[in-house]
Amino acid sequence: MQWFYAKNSLQHGPVSDAELRGKLATGEISPLDLVWREGMGNWTPMAQVAEFGLMPGGPTASAYPAYAAGCAVPQIPPGKAVTSMILGICSLVIGFSCFPFSLLVAVPCAIVGIVLGSQYRRAAKESPEMAHDQVKAVAGIITSWIALGLSLLLTALIVFFIVFAVWSEKNNGGVSSGPGARKIELHGGFR
């Protein structure tokens, strides 16, 4: 009998009963990984398939999403969580190491990191076999939000100081070093 199995959201197979049992024995697959063969209605956790023996106290079949017979296991690009984390870290580093360019590079990196991390988390909620990289997705989301917030805050502070400097130069009451400024002599009086 030929079996298909899903590992890290990728479909593998066909493999024989013996090959599948061997992969289970070596730890290459776990009893929680989904399996399917012709004649089964849905993809099912291996622990719930009678041919492999039920896992005592194991999760029930209702704890896993059911996939229609013959359909592919939902595919989530495996790099979304890692990419989200890398973009979050890069946006933090770029945002502080080269400020003028942080709006051009760090902010877009942070936004993409937030989007990719959120997509991975949403997919991991629907597919338990995706949970292994969820920490990376969360790290990417958090670092991206921090980088985005700090970049925008730093930009707002610099704009504020520039506006304040221009305003104070314009409204300083005539005390300046320009050509029409009055000079105060050290021994008193104005010239």
CYANA upper distance limits for C-alpha pairs under 8 A (distance plus 0.5 A):
  1 MET  CA     16 SER  CA      6.37
  1 MET  CA     17 ASP  CA      6.86
  1 MET  CA     37 ARG  CA      8.28
  2 GLN  CA     13 GLY  CA      8.42
  2 GLN  CA     14 PRO  CA      5.95
  2 GLN  CA     15 VAL  CA      5.85
  2 GLN  CA     16 SER  CA      5.41
  2 GLN  CA     17 ASP  CA      7.38
  2 GLN  CA     37 ARG  CA      6.81
  2 GLN  CA     38 GLU  CA      8.33
  3 TRP  CA     13 GLY  CA      6.84
  3 TRP  CA     14 PRO  CA      5.63
  3 TRP  CA     15 VAL  CA      5.68
  3 TRP  CA     16 SER  CA      6.58
  3 TRP  CA     17 ASP  CA      7.47
  3 TRP  CA     20 LEU  CA      8.03
  3 TRP  CA     35 VAL  CA      7.33
  3 TRP  CA     36 TRP  CA      6.33
  3 TRP  CA     37 ARG  CA      5.31
  3 TRP  CA     38 GLU  CA      8.39
  4 PHE  CA     11 GLN  CA      7.38
  4 PHE  CA     12 HIS  CA      6.16
  4 PHE  CA     13 GLY  CA      5.01
  4 PHE  CA     14 PRO  CA      5.49
  4 PHE  CA     15 VAL  CA      7.01
  4 PHE  CA     35 VAL  CA      6.11
  4 PHE  CA     36 TRP  CA      5.72
  4 PHE  CA     37 ARG  CA      6.65
  5 TYR  CA     11 GLN  CA      6.31
  5 TYR  CA     12 HIS  CA      5.81
  5 TYR  CA     13 GLY  CA      6.87
  5 TYR  CA     33 ASP  CA      7.55
  5 TYR  CA     34 LEU  CA      6.13
  5 TYR  CA     35 VAL  CA      4.72
  5 TYR  CA     36 TRP  CA      6.80
  6 ALA  CA     10 LEU  CA      5.86
  6 ALA  CA     11 GLN  CA      4.96
  6 ALA  CA     12 HIS  CA      6.50
  6 ALA  CA     33 ASP  CA      6.63
  6 ALA  CA     34 LEU  CA      5.81
  6 ALA  CA     35 VAL  CA      6.90
  6 ALA  CA     73 VAL  CA      7.37
  7 LYS  CA     11 GLN  CA      7.10
  7 LYS  CA     12 HIS  CA      7.92
  7 LYS  CA     29 ILE  CA      7.58
  7 LYS  CA     33 ASP  CA      6.78
  7 LYS  CA     34 LEU  CA      8.08
  7 LYS  CA    129 GLU  CA      7.79
  8 ASN  CA     78 PRO  CA      8.12
  8 ASN  CA    129 GLU  CA      6.51
  8 ASN  CA    130 MET  CA      6.78
  9 SER  CA     73 VAL  CA      7.06
  9 SER  CA     74 PRO  CA      6.97
  9 SER  CA     75 GLN  CA      5.98
  9 SER  CA     76 ILE  CA      6.95
  9 SER  CA     78 PRO  CA      8.36
  9 SER  CA    129 GLU  CA      7.25
  9 SER  CA    130 MET  CA      7.33
 10 LEU  CA     73 VAL  CA      7.45
 10 LEU  CA     75 GLN  CA      7.01
 11 GLN  CA     72 ALA  CA      7.54
 11 GLN  CA     73 VAL  CA      6.81
 15 VAL  CA     19 GLU  CA      6.42
 15 VAL  CA     20 LEU  CA      6.87
 16 SER  CA     20 LEU  CA      6.71
 17 ASP  CA     21 ARG  CA      6.67
 18 ALA  CA     22 GLY  CA      6.57
 19 GLU  CA     23 LYS  CA      6.72
 20 LEU  CA     24 LEU  CA      6.78
 21 ARG  CA     25 ALA  CA      6.63
 21 ARG  CA     52 PHE  CA      8.37
 22 GLY  CA     26 THR  CA      6.69
 23 LYS  CA     27 GLY  CA      6.59
 23 LYS  CA     28 GLU  CA      5.48
 23 LYS  CA     29 ILE  CA      6.20
 24 LEU  CA     28 GLU  CA      6.54
 24 LEU  CA     29 ILE  CA      5.60
 24 LEU  CA     30 SER  CA      6.41
 24 LEU  CA     31 PRO  CA      7.67
 29 ILE  CA     33 ASP  CA      6.96
 30 SER  CA     46 MET  CA      8.18
 31 PRO  CA     45 PRO  CA      7.01
 31 PRO  CA     46 MET  CA      5.38
 31 PRO  CA     47 ALA  CA      5.28
 31 PRO  CA     55 MET  CA      8.38
 32 LEU  CA     45 PRO  CA      5.49
 32 LEU  CA     46 MET  CA      6.39
 32 LEU  CA     47 ALA  CA      6.74
 32 LEU  CA    129 GLU  CA      8.49
 33 ASP  CA     44 THR  CA      8.48
 33 ASP  CA     45 PRO  CA      5.78
 33 ASP  CA     46 MET  CA      6.42
 33 ASP  CA    129 GLU  CA      7.50
 34 LEU  CA     43 TRP  CA      6.24
 34 LEU  CA     44 THR  CA      5.47
 34 LEU  CA     45 PRO  CA      4.71
 34 LEU  CA     46 MET  CA      6.25
 35 VAL  CA     43 TRP  CA      6.01
 35 VAL  CA     44 THR  CA      5.96
 35 VAL  CA     45 PRO  CA      6.59
 35 VAL  CA     46 MET  CA      6.24
 36 TRP  CA     40 MET  CA      6.90
 36 TRP  CA     42 ASN  CA      7.37
 36 TRP  CA     43 TRP  CA      5.50
 36 TRP  CA     44 THR  CA      7.09
 36 TRP  CA     69 ALA  CA      8.30
 38 GLU  CA     69 ALA  CA      8.36
 38 GLU  CA     70 GLY  CA      8.31
 40 MET  CA     69 ALA  CA      7.17
 41 GLY  CA     68 ALA  CA      7.01
 41 GLY  CA     69 ALA  CA      5.62
 42 ASN  CA     66 ALA  CA      6.16
 42 ASN  CA     67 TYR  CA      5.52
 42 ASN  CA     68 ALA  CA      5.54
 42 ASN  CA     69 ALA  CA      5.50
 43 TRP  CA     66 ALA  CA      6.49
 43 TRP  CA     67 TYR  CA      5.74
 43 TRP  CA     68 ALA  CA      7.55
 43 TRP  CA     69 ALA  CA      7.43
 44 THR  CA     48 GLN  CA      7.06
 44 THR  CA     49 VAL  CA      7.44
 44 THR  CA     61 ALA  CA      7.41
 44 THR  CA     64 TYR  CA      8.16
 44 THR  CA     66 ALA  CA      7.53
 45 PRO  CA     49 VAL  CA      7.49
 45 PRO  CA     61 ALA  CA      7.49
 45 PRO  CA     64 TYR  CA      7.96
 46 MET  CA     52 PHE  CA      7.47
 47 ALA  CA     52 PHE  CA      7.32
 47 ALA  CA     53 GLY  CA      7.11
 47 ALA  CA     54 LEU  CA      5.64
 47 ALA  CA     55 MET  CA      5.79
 47 ALA  CA     58 GLY  CA      7.84
 48 GLN  CA     52 PHE  CA      8.42
 48 GLN  CA     53 GLY  CA      7.82
 48 GLN  CA     54 LEU  CA      5.90
 48 GLN  CA     55 MET  CA      7.68
 48 GLN  CA     60 THR  CA      7.79
 48 GLN  CA     61 ALA  CA      6.93
 49 VAL  CA     53 GLY  CA      7.01
 49 VAL  CA     54 LEU  CA      7.19
 50 ALA  CA     54 LEU  CA      6.80
 54 LEU  CA     58 GLY  CA      8.21
 59 PRO  CA     63 ALA  CA      6.93
 60 THR  CA     64 TYR  CA      8.35
 64 TYR  CA    127 SER  CA      8.00
 64 TYR  CA    128 PRO  CA      7.51
 65 PRO  CA    126 GLU  CA      7.70
 65 PRO  CA    127 SER  CA      7.36
 67 TYR  CA     71 CYS  CA      7.32
 67 TYR  CA     73 VAL  CA      7.60
 76 ILE  CA    120 TYR  CA      8.16
 76 ILE  CA    123 ALA  CA      7.80
 79 GLY  CA     83 THR  CA      6.27
 80 LYS  CA     84 SER  CA      6.49
 80 LYS  CA    116 LEU  CA      6.13
 80 LYS  CA    117 GLY  CA      7.13
 80 LYS  CA    119 GLN  CA      8.42
 80 LYS  CA    120 TYR  CA      6.74
 80 LYS  CA    137 ALA  CA      8.05
 81 ALA  CA     85 MET  CA      6.88
 81 ALA  CA    116 LEU  CA      7.36
 81 ALA  CA    117 GLY  CA      6.07
 81 ALA  CA    120 TYR  CA      6.55
 81 ALA  CA    133 ASP  CA      6.74
 81 ALA  CA    134 GLN  CA      7.34
 81 ALA  CA    136 LYS  CA      5.89
 81 ALA  CA    137 ALA  CA      4.73
 81 ALA  CA    140 GLY  CA      7.71
 82 VAL  CA     86 ILE  CA      6.69
 82 VAL  CA    133 ASP  CA      8.28
 82 VAL  CA    136 LYS  CA      6.41
 82 VAL  CA    137 ALA  CA      7.23
 82 VAL  CA    140 GLY  CA      8.16
 83 THR  CA     87 LEU  CA      6.51
 83 THR  CA    113 GLY  CA      7.58
 83 THR  CA    116 LEU  CA      7.96
 83 THR  CA    140 GLY  CA      8.29
 84 SER  CA     88 GLY  CA      6.66
 84 SER  CA    112 VAL  CA      7.84
 84 SER  CA    113 GLY  CA      4.65
 84 SER  CA    114 ILE  CA      7.24
 84 SER  CA    115 VAL  CA      8.42
 84 SER  CA    116 LEU  CA      6.02
 84 SER  CA    117 GLY  CA      5.68
 84 SER  CA    136 LYS  CA      8.06
 84 SER  CA    137 ALA  CA      6.49
 84 SER  CA    139 ALA  CA      8.44
 84 SER  CA    140 GLY  CA      5.05
 84 SER  CA    141 ILE  CA      7.31
 85 MET  CA     89 ILE  CA      6.82
 85 MET  CA    113 GLY  CA      7.35
 85 MET  CA    117 GLY  CA      8.16
 85 MET  CA    136 LYS  CA      6.32
 85 MET  CA    137 ALA  CA      6.66
 85 MET  CA    138 VAL  CA      8.32
 85 MET  CA    139 ALA  CA      6.18
 85 MET  CA    140 GLY  CA      3.93
 85 MET  CA    141 ILE  CA      7.65
 85 MET  CA    143 THR  CA      7.86
 85 MET  CA    144 SER  CA      8.46
 86 ILE  CA     90 CYS  CA      6.55
 86 ILE  CA    113 GLY  CA      8.37
 86 ILE  CA    140 GLY  CA      7.32
 87 LEU  CA     91 SER  CA      6.44
 87 LEU  CA    109 CYS  CA      6.03
 87 LEU  CA    110 ALA  CA      6.79
 87 LEU  CA    112 VAL  CA      7.94
 87 LEU  CA    113 GLY  CA      5.76
 87 LEU  CA    140 GLY  CA      7.43
 87 LEU  CA    144 SER  CA      7.60
 88 GLY  CA     92 LEU  CA      6.87
 88 GLY  CA    109 CYS  CA      7.51
 88 GLY  CA    110 ALA  CA      6.08
 88 GLY  CA    113 GLY  CA      6.20
 88 GLY  CA    114 ILE  CA      8.38
 88 GLY  CA    139 ALA  CA      8.30
 88 GLY  CA    140 GLY  CA      5.49
 88 GLY  CA    141 ILE  CA      7.40
 88 GLY  CA    142 ILE  CA      8.02
 88 GLY  CA    143 THR  CA      5.16
 88 GLY  CA    144 SER  CA      4.55
 88 GLY  CA    145 TRP  CA      8.29
 88 GLY  CA    147 ALA  CA      7.50
 89 ILE  CA     93 VAL  CA      6.84
 89 ILE  CA    140 GLY  CA      7.90
 89 ILE  CA    143 THR  CA      6.62
 89 ILE  CA    144 SER  CA      7.71
 90 CYS  CA     94 ILE  CA      6.38
 90 CYS  CA    106 ALA  CA      7.79
 90 CYS  CA    109 CYS  CA      8.00
 91 SER  CA     95 GLY  CA      6.17
 91 SER  CA    102 SER  CA      8.34
 91 SER  CA    105 VAL  CA      7.85
 91 SER  CA    106 ALA  CA      4.70
 91 SER  CA    107 VAL  CA      7.31
 91 SER  CA    109 CYS  CA      6.18
 91 SER  CA    110 ALA  CA      6.14
 91 SER  CA    144 SER  CA      7.23
 91 SER  CA    147 ALA  CA      6.30
 91 SER  CA    148 LEU  CA      8.23
 92 LEU  CA     96 PHE  CA      7.04
 92 LEU  CA    106 ALA  CA      7.54
 92 LEU  CA    143 THR  CA      7.56
 92 LEU  CA    144 SER  CA      7.85
 92 LEU  CA    146 ILE  CA      7.99
 92 LEU  CA    147 ALA  CA      5.21
 93 VAL  CA     97 SER  CA      6.44
 94 ILE  CA     98 CYS  CA      6.31
 94 ILE  CA     99 PHE  CA      7.90
 94 ILE  CA    101 PHE  CA      8.45
 94 ILE  CA    102 SER  CA      6.58
 94 ILE  CA    105 VAL  CA      7.85
 94 ILE  CA    106 ALA  CA      6.24
 95 GLY  CA     99 PHE  CA      6.14
 95 GLY  CA    101 PHE  CA      8.14
 95 GLY  CA    102 SER  CA      5.06
 95 GLY  CA    103 LEU  CA      8.21
 95 GLY  CA    105 VAL  CA      8.45
 95 GLY  CA    106 ALA  CA      5.84
 95 GLY  CA    107 VAL  CA      8.36
 95 GLY  CA    147 ALA  CA      7.25
 95 GLY  CA    150 LEU  CA      8.41
 95 GLY  CA    151 SER  CA      6.38
 96 PHE  CA    102 SER  CA      7.99
 96 PHE  CA    151 SER  CA      8.37
 98 CYS  CA    102 SER  CA      6.80
 99 PHE  CA    103 LEU  CA      8.23
101 PHE  CA    105 VAL  CA      6.66
101 PHE  CA    106 ALA  CA      8.12
102 SER  CA    106 ALA  CA      5.16
102 SER  CA    107 VAL  CA      6.96
102 SER  CA    151 SER  CA      7.23
103 LEU  CA    107 VAL  CA      5.79
103 LEU  CA    108 PRO  CA      8.11
103 LEU  CA    151 SER  CA      7.58
103 LEU  CA    152 LEU  CA      8.44
104 LEU  CA    108 PRO  CA      7.44
105 VAL  CA    109 CYS  CA      6.69
106 ALA  CA    110 ALA  CA      6.53
106 ALA  CA    147 ALA  CA      7.84
106 ALA  CA    148 LEU  CA      7.91
106 ALA  CA    151 SER  CA      8.09
107 VAL  CA    111 ILE  CA      6.71
107 VAL  CA    147 ALA  CA      7.95
107 VAL  CA    148 LEU  CA      6.08
107 VAL  CA    151 SER  CA      7.55
108 PRO  CA    112 VAL  CA      6.69
109 CYS  CA    113 GLY  CA      6.54
109 CYS  CA    144 SER  CA      8.19
110 ALA  CA    114 ILE  CA      6.70
110 ALA  CA    143 THR  CA      8.41
110 ALA  CA    144 SER  CA      4.86
110 ALA  CA    145 TRP  CA      7.19
110 ALA  CA    147 ALA  CA      6.95
110 ALA  CA    148 LEU  CA      6.28
111 ILE  CA    115 VAL  CA      6.81
111 ILE  CA    144 SER  CA      7.40
111 ILE  CA    145 TRP  CA      8.48
111 ILE  CA    148 LEU  CA      7.95
112 VAL  CA    116 LEU  CA      6.59
113 GLY  CA    117 GLY  CA      6.49
113 GLY  CA    140 GLY  CA      6.51
113 GLY  CA    141 ILE  CA      6.76
113 GLY  CA    144 SER  CA      6.35
114 ILE  CA    118 SER  CA      6.54
114 ILE  CA    140 GLY  CA      7.31
114 ILE  CA    141 ILE  CA      5.25
114 ILE  CA    142 ILE  CA      8.47
114 ILE  CA    144 SER  CA      6.42
114 ILE  CA    145 TRP  CA      7.52
115 VAL  CA    119 GLN  CA      6.66
115 VAL  CA    141 ILE  CA      8.49
116 LEU  CA    120 TYR  CA      6.74
116 LEU  CA    137 ALA  CA      8.25
117 GLY  CA    121 ARG  CA      6.72
117 GLY  CA    137 ALA  CA      4.95
117 GLY  CA    138 VAL  CA      6.98
117 GLY  CA    140 GLY  CA      6.53
117 GLY  CA    141 ILE  CA      6.03
118 SER  CA    122 ARG  CA      6.65
118 SER  CA    137 ALA  CA      7.75
118 SER  CA    141 ILE  CA      7.60
119 GLN  CA    123 ALA  CA      6.74
120 TYR  CA    124 ALA  CA      6.51
120 TYR  CA    134 GLN  CA      7.78
120 TYR  CA    137 ALA  CA      7.05
121 ARG  CA    125 LYS  CA      6.81
121 ARG  CA    134 GLN  CA      6.67
121 ARG  CA    137 ALA  CA      7.14
121 ARG  CA    138 VAL  CA      8.19
122 ARG  CA    126 GLU  CA      7.35
123 ALA  CA    127 SER  CA      6.67
123 ALA  CA    130 MET  CA      7.90
124 ALA  CA    128 PRO  CA      6.53
124 ALA  CA    129 GLU  CA      7.88
124 ALA  CA    130 MET  CA      5.28
124 ALA  CA    131 ALA  CA      5.87
124 ALA  CA    134 GLN  CA      7.49
125 LYS  CA    131 ALA  CA      8.10
127 SER  CA    131 ALA  CA      8.08
130 MET  CA    134 GLN  CA      7.74
133 ASP  CA    137 ALA  CA      7.14
134 GLN  CA    138 VAL  CA      6.75
135 VAL  CA    139 ALA  CA      6.63
136 LYS  CA    140 GLY  CA      6.64
137 ALA  CA    141 ILE  CA      6.71
138 VAL  CA    142 ILE  CA      6.64
139 ALA  CA    143 THR  CA      6.55
140 GLY  CA    144 SER  CA      6.38
141 ILE  CA    145 TRP  CA      6.66
142 ILE  CA    146 ILE  CA      6.72
143 THR  CA    147 ALA  CA      6.55
144 SER  CA    148 LEU  CA      6.50
145 TRP  CA    149 GLY  CA      6.50
146 ILE  CA    150 LEU  CA      6.52
147 ALA  CA    151 SER  CA      6.42
148 LEU  CA    152 LEU  CA      6.68
149 GLY  CA    153 LEU  CA      6.52
150 LEU  CA    154 LEU  CA      6.43
151 SER  CA    155 THR  CA      6.61
152 LEU  CA    156 ALA  CA      6.59
153 LEU  CA    157 LEU  CA      6.68
154 LEU  CA    158 ILE  CA      6.77
155 THR  CA    159 VAL  CA      6.71
156 ALA  CA    160 PHE  CA      6.56
157 LEU  CA    161 PHE  CA      6.72
158 ILE  CA    162 ILE  CA      6.68
159 VAL  CA    163 VAL  CA      6.62
160 PHE  CA    164 PHE  CA      6.50
161 PHE  CA    165 ALA  CA      6.47
162 ILE  CA    166 VAL  CA      6.75
163 VAL  CA    167 TRP  CA      6.55
164 PHE  CA    168 SER  CA      6.47
165 ALA  CA    169 GLU  CA      6.59
166 VAL  CA    170 LYS  CA      6.70
167 TRP  CA    171 ASN  CA      6.60
168 SER  CA    172 ASN  CA      5.98
169 GLU  CA    176 SER  CA      8.48
172 ASN  CA    176 SER  CA      8.15
174 GLY  CA    181 ALA  CA      7.07
175 VAL  CA    181 ALA  CA      7.04
175 VAL  CA    182 ARG  CA      8.10
176 SER  CA    181 ALA  CA      6.38
177 SER  CA    181 ALA  CA      6.38
182 ARG  CA    190 PHE  CA      7.72
182 ARG  CA    191 ARG  CA      7.61
183 LYS  CA    190 PHE  CA      6.96
183 LYS  CA    191 ARG  CA      6.97
184 ILE  CA    188 GLY  CA      7.53
184 ILE  CA    189 GLY  CA      7.04
184 ILE  CA    190 PHE  CA      5.82
184 ILE  CA    191 ARG  CA      7.56
185 GLU  CA    189 GLY  CA      6.82
185 GLU  CA    190 PHE  CA      6.95
185 GLU  CA    191 ARG  CA      7.94
